[in-house]
């Protein structure tokens, strides 16, 4: 009994920084290493920039400067600056800030007085200074501890606030900032705040037409009709129909990108279908109306309620406490603005109806095939071992482990067997391919249901009806690091980009990095992912270490694999850059332009001794 005593000595009070460092997930979501857009290091940047945005929204400061270099982040705004007597308190005392005063920040992004404190506590180095009317106040911290509080000094600098930090590597291990993620965050700030300019590492970002610019810069290919751009008090929407499958949404609240949607996005999806039905006076299926839609919606909400500190999903049911419901607010706006627009633009209205009827025909044509495919997938799942499922899924929203759910797609019994034996059965699932998938470039969606491999992958992901049913947060392609493995990787990416582009656009698709070499002696083993790492490992271990070259995933034992899919997992996200066109990418890599592709490979392939491997060219082409 003595071992289980519960006394006053068991009760411990943590100060603010200790609690943040002990439970960082409560404040910034998952940690990660920078491979995913919602990893903690990006949330740190966002928390600082959010304060600058709030200043701009209140009419103070039209310019923000951001730099990210060698792990150090600096952010400078030109707003009013933190009141000089409160500089230390604002970044180190919980529930301290100006946003509790609704007169000063009526529709603010940050409401809890937590964000910058979390950045401070989770940084090995944190510096802040404020400039107000010719005076400057500086404070420096390390892991939340005040190490230097400067005195008031005179300055000629413009008003505003400066923050710099270096994320603590004891918490964020081996992290790397990916420029594409930071730039996407910055662009979203600009789209939502016309008139604001953000300078990131010397490059200027600015938007003239808000959400219209967002769609133009992010759409794959040309829209079917000009983007419909509507604005009202506290609401802005833009949408059109594209030429790819699925529905693609960008939603925002008070300038915050709600990547997981929420009540405003759901209300928009319902309302746009209802208004269009009413306009045509026809009971079209909502799925046919929204098929291939690309839309953005931004609302401003008084005292918004988010489902987490990272503010990725809106939970507010009302536009303001005691006010109109979110659904009624958005529906009333679209009922007037969209209906009026369609009446004034009959050519666009005609194009939309043609698109709806086309989607309706395709759905009906596929209905029989879908039923057969579902029955086949259900039967197959009972009798084969292609999917070794995990116990928790992304749809289990009440389980904090849901964000860690991963599906590894691999080829061959050896590789899938090793991953299966070494995985976390709670959050990691394995899907085993049988040989190379079909090259589906240029084929219709009918192939998804008729091809067994694709049909079973779709069934495993559960994305046939709605992307919101996605069962795993990460879809990880795990293939050998050779020509055949690269080819399988390209075939799978072609499938996702052709039929489920939202999986890539929403940052769900990754490629697993596995070591190429094992270098070891009797005391230590080092796994190396490149020739450079191999050379460093040899130097570190001294004379004559044992060197093993892994030729494929099947050669890596389950005992070793657990190192590569556990805490130290290395993932390369599949990213579409701002200027990338899915159709152009697939046409180049998977189309019939073999000669052009061969010439590119020959010109760019770096082979030791300048000898070009003809077999490699043949397979890659």
N, C-alpha and C positions, 0 to 999 in steps of 0.2 A: 504493500500500500504506500510505502514511503516514496516510491518512485513516481507516483501519480498525485502528489500533494498539489493543491491549488490554494495558494496563499497570496498575501499582499506582494510578496517578492516576485510573483509571476506577472503582475500588472506593470506594463511599461508604457510610458507616453513618449511618442516620437515628435520631434519638432518638424516643421514644415519640410525642410530639405531632406531629412532622414526618411520621411514617409514617401516623398516623391521618388527618391533613389531606391527605396525598398519595393515600391509598387509603381514603377514608371508606366505600366500599361493602363493604369487608371487615368493617367493624365495625357498621354500622347499615343495611346493605342499600342500596337505591336512595335517591337524594336527594329528587327531586320538589319540588313547590311547595305541598304540602298538599292537592292535589286528590284523592289516593288515601289510603285508611286506613293503608297501610303505607309511606307516605312518611317520609323520615328525621326530619322534625321531630316526628312522633308517637313515633317510636322513642326520641328523646331524652327525651321525657316518661316513656315506659315504663321506660327504664333507671333513671331516678331513683326512680320509684314502686316498681319491683320491690324495691329495697332496703328501702323502708318496709314492703312486704307481708311480706318475710322476717322483719322484726322482729315483726310482728303474729302470724305463724305460730308464732314461737317464744314467744309469750305476752307480748309487750311492746308496749303502745300499741294502743288500740282506735280511734284517730281519726287521720285524715290530712287535711290542708288543702292544696288545690291552687287556684292562681289563674293564669289566663292572660289577660293584658291588654296590648294594644298590642305584642305580640310578646315580652313578658317573661313567663317562667314561674316560679312559686314553688311549692315543695313543702315542707311541714313535717310531720314525724311526731312521735310522742310515745313513741318506743321508748327504748332504752337510751342512744342517742347514740354517735357514733364515739368511741373512746378518744381523749382530748384530745391526747395526744402523737403521734397518728398521723393527724390530720385532713388535713394536707398530703399525706402519703404515700398515703392511701387514694384520693384523687382525682387523683393525678399520677404515681404509680409503677405501672407495669404489673405484673400478677400479684401485686398486693398487696391483701389483704382478709381478712375473717374466715371466708369460706366454704370455705376449704381445710381447715378443722377440721370434720370431719364430725360431731363431737359438738355443735357450735354450730349448724350448718345442715345437718341430715341430708337434707332434701328441699327444697332451695333452688331458686329460679328462676334466679338468676345464679350461675354457677360459675367463670367465667373471670377474674374480677378485672379486667374490661375496661370494662364498661358506663359507669360514671360518669366514667372517664378519657376515654372517647370524647366524652361530653357536654362535658366541660371543654375538650378540644382543639378541638371544633367550635363553640364559643361565643365571640362577641366579648366577652361579659361573663359571668363565672361566679363565684358567691360561695357559700361553704359555711361554716356554723358548727355546732358541736356543743355541747350543754349536758349536763353530767353532775354531779349532786349539788352544785348551786350554783355551778359554774364553767363558763365559756364560752370557746371558742376559735374564732376566725374566720380565714378565708383567702380572698383574692380573686385571680382569674386573668383573663387576657385571651388567648384562643387558646392556652390551655395554659401560658402563662408566668405564674409567680407574680409578682403586682404588689404584694401587701400581705399580710403575715402578722401578724395581731394577737397581742397578748400575752394570757396567761391573765387573765381578769377575773371578778370576782364577779357573780352574777346571781340574780334571783328567778324566772327562767323555768323552766318544767317541762323535765324531761329530754327529749332527742330531737335530731333533726337537721333543719337547714334548708338548702335548696339553692335558689338562683335562677340563671337563665341567660337569655341572649338569643342565639338561634342566629345564627351568623355569616352575614351576607347576602352575603358574597363566595363562600360555598359553597352556601347555600340561597337561591337568587335569587328575589326577589319572592314569598316564601312567605306563606301565610295559614293560620292555624289555623281549621279548621272545627269549630264547637261540636258538631255531631252525632257526629263521629269521636271527639272527646275524651270526650263523655258515654258513648258506647258502650264505650270502654275502661274508664271508671270503673265503669259498671254491671257489666261482666264481673268486675272485681276484687271487687265487692260480692257477686255471686252465688257466687263461689268462696270467700268468706271471711265467712261469717255471723257477726255480732257486730261486724264492722268498719263504721265510718261514715266516709264520705269527703265532705268539704265542698268543692264545686267552685264557685268564683265566688259563694259565699253560698248555694248550693242543697245540701241534704243528700241523699246517696244511701246506701241501706241495704237489705239483703235479709234476709228472715225465713226463706224456704224454699229458698234456694239455686237449684239448677238447675230446680226446679219454677217458681220465679218467672221465671227466664230464659225458659222456653218460654211461659209465660202472657203475658209482656210482648212477646214477639217473634213469636208466631203470628199468621197472617193469618186472622181469623175464628175461630169456635169449633171446638174439636177434636171428632172423632167420638166420643170417650169420654174420661173423666177422665184426666189425665196420670198415667202410671205412674212413681212416684218411688222409687228403690231405692238404699240406701246400705250400704256395707260398709267394712271396713278398707282405706284407701287407694283407695277407688273410690266414685263416685257417678254414677248415671245417671238420666235422665228422658226419657221418650218418649211419643208418642201418634201418631195419624194425623190429618192435616189434610184439607182439601178442595181442595187444589191439586195440580198435577202435580209430579213430581220427588222428590228426597230432600234434606232440609235438616238439616245437622249442625253442632253447636257442640262443639268438642273442646278440652280443656285438660289441661295437665300442670303439676303443682305451681303452679297458679294462672295459668300462662301460656296465653293463647289461641293455640292452634296452628291458625291460619287455613287452613293447607294440609294439615291432618290429620296423618297419619302412622300408625305401627304400631298405636297404641291405637284410632284411629278405624276402621282396616281390620279389626282384630280384633272390634270391636263390631259392625260391619256383618255379618261372617261369623257371629258367635255368635248374634245375635238371630234370624237366619234359621234357624240350626240348632236352637235351642231351640224355636222356634215350630213347625217341622216335626215335631220329636219330640213336642211336646205334642199336636198334632192327629193324629200318626201318619200324615201325608200328605206326599208329596214335592212340596210346592208350589215353584214357581220362586222363587228368591231375589228377583228383580226384582218379582214380584207381592206378596211379603211386605213389601218395603220401599217400594213405590210410595206416595207421599204421606206418608212417615214424617217426623216432626220430632223430632229427638233431641239430647240433650246428654250428654256423657260427660266426666268429670274423673277423672284418676288421679294418684296421688303415686308418684314414682319416685325411687329412690336413684341419684344421679349420672346424671341423664338425658343422653342423647346427642341433640343436635339437629343438623339438617343445615346450620345457619348460625348466626352470632352473633345474628341477629334472632329465632331460636327459633320459627319459624313452622311447622316440620314435625318431628315426633318420629321419630328413627331408632332408638331403643332397642329391642332385640329381647327384653330381659328386664326384669322389674319391678325387679330389683336385680342388680348384678354377681354372676354365678354362681347366680342364683335362678331362679324359675319363668319360663317364657317369657311374653311379653305376651299371646299368643293363649290359652295355657292359663289364665292368671290371669283374664282377662275371661270366657272361656267357662265356667270353673268357677263364677265368681260368678253369671252369668246362669242357668246350669243349675239352680242352687238357688233364687236369689231370684226370678227371673222365672217359673219353673215353679210355685213355691209361690204367687206372686201370682195367676197365671191360675187355679189350682185354687180359690183362695179367692174369686175374683171371676168367676163363670161368665158373668154378663151382659156384662162387658167382653171376655171370651174369645170370646163369640159374635159381638160386634160386630167384633172383629178378623178373625175368619174370614169374615164377610160381606164385609168390605172386601177381603180377599185374593181371594175369588171374583169380586168385581166387577172388580178389576184384571186377573184372569185372563181374564175374558170380553172385556174391552176390548182386551187384547193380542192375543187370537185374532182378534177382528173386524178389527183393524188390520193383521194380519200380511200379508194379500194386498196391501193398499194400500201398505204399507211397501216391499214388494218392488218393486212397480211404480214407486214414488216414487224408490227408490234407483237403479233402472235408468235412470229419466228424468234424475235428477240427474247420474249418471255420463255419460250420453250428452250431456246439455246442456253439461257442463263441458268436453267435448272439442270442442264446436262453437261455443260462444259465448265472449264476452269479459266476461261479467258479473263474474267474479272474477279480479283481477290479484293473484295470490298473492305472498307473500314467501318468502324462502329458509329462514328460521328460524321455528320454532313453539314455543308454550308447552310442548309435550310434549318438546322437546329440553332436558331438565332439566340436562344437563351443559354447556350453552352459557349463559354468564352474560348473554347478550343476550336470552334467552327472556322475561324479565320485561318487556322493552320491546315485545314483539310487539303490534301494533295492527291491527284491521280497521276501516277507514273505510267506513261505509255511506252512500252519497250518491245523489242523483237527477240524472239527465241526463248526456249525453255530455260536455258542456263541463266541468262540475264534476269528474266522475270523471277526465276526461282531464288536467285541470290537476293534480289530486292525484297521479295516476299518474306524471306526468312529474317531479314535484318530490319524491316520497317517497323514503325510505330502503328500497331493494329488499330489504334483509336482514330488516328487522323490520316493515315497514308494507305491509299489503295493502289493496286497494280492491274493494268490491263495489258495482256500479252497479245501482240500481233502475230499473225501467221504469215511470214514472208513479207514481201513489199506490197504496200497498198496500191490501189489503182491510181493512175494519174487522172484526176477528175477535172482538170482544167478544160473549160469550154463545155462541160456536160451540164445537163439540167439537174434539178434537185431530185428528180426521179431516181437518179443513181444512188442517192443517199439511202434510199429504202431498199433498192434491189441488191446493193452490194453488202454482203454479210458483215465485213469488217466495219464499214462506215455505219451501218445500221446499228451494230452492237455498241460502237463508241457513242453514237448519239443517244442510245438507250441508257448507257452507263452515266452519261452526263445529265440526262433528263432535260434536254433543251429543245425538244421538238415543239412544244406549245408555247413556251415562254422562257426567256433568259433568266427570269427571276427564280426559276426552278433549279438552276444550276447547283449541282450537288457538291462540287469541290471548288475551293477558291483558287487553287493553282492547278493548271494542267501542264505537266512536265514531260517533255519529249526526251526520253532516255535511250539514245542509240550509240552504237560504237563510233569512235572518232576516226573512221576511215571513210573511203568513198561510198561504200554501200550504206553505211550509217548516215552519211550526209544526204544521200539520195532519199532514204526513208524519211528523214527529217523534212526535206523539201516537199515530199508527197503529202505528208500530214499537214504541213503548213498550208499547202495548196487547198486541201480539204477545208480547213478552218477558215481561211481567207475567202474562199469562194462561197461557202454556204453559211458560215457563222462568224462573219467579220467582227461582230461585237465582242467575241471572246478575246480577240487580239486588242481591239480598241479600248476595252475595259481592263487591260493589263492582267489577263488571266493565264496567258500562255508563256511558257518558259522552256528553256533548253538546259538540261542537266550537264554540268561540267563534272567529269570524272578524271582522276589522275592518269597521266600517260606513263609515269614511272614510279617505282618504289625504290628508294635508296635507303639502305640500312646497314648497321653493324650490330654488334652484340648488345650495345647499350641503347640504341635509338633507331626509330624508323621515321623517315620523312617521305611523304607523298608529294609528287611534283606534277604540276599541270602544264608545264612547258619545258623546253630545253634550258631556258635561263634558270628556272627553279631547280632543274636537275643539276646544273653546274654548281649552283650555290650550295645545294645539299651535299654534293661530293666534297666541296671545299670545307664545309662545316663538319663533316664526319671524319675527315682525314683520309688516310691511305687505304686504298683497296676496299671500299665498301661494296656490298652486294647490290647490283643494279638490275631491276626487273622492268622490262617493257611490257605494259599491258596492251595486248593486241585487240581486246574486246571486253565488253562488260562481263561476259560469261567467265572470264578468267579471274575476276575479282571475287574472292570468297565472301560468304555472308558476314563472317566476322569482320572483314575489312570494309564491306559495303556500309555497315552501320556508321562508319566515320564520315561517309560522303553524303548520306541522306539524313543526318541528324543535325545537331546544332551548327556544325561547320559546313552545311550544304552550300554549294556554289551554284547559283542559278543565273543564267543570262536571260533577261526579259526579251520577248519578241516585241519590238517597238516599230510603230509606223511613224515616220517623221512627218512634219507639217506638209512637206511637198510630195509625199509618197502617194502614188496611185496604185491601188490594189490591182487593177486590171493591167496596168503597165508592168508591174512587178511580175505578175503571173505570166503575162505574155512573154516577157523576156526569158524568165527562168524555166517555164514549163511549156511554152508554146513551140512552134515549129521553126524558129529562127536559129537553127543549129549552127550554121556557118558563122553568124554574128557572135553567138555565144562561144564557139570554139576560138575565134580570134581573140575575144576578151580574155579567155582562160590562158591562152598561149602568151599574150602580152603581159599578164599580171601574175601568173603562177611563179612563185619563187621556189625552185627546186635546187637542192645542193649540187654544185658543180654545173649549174645552168643546163642540166639535162631534163628535158620535158618528158614526163611519163605519158606515153601514148595511151596506155590503158586508162589512166586517170582522165584524160581528155575525152576518151570515148564514153566512159561511164557518166561523167559530169554533163556531157552534151546530150 
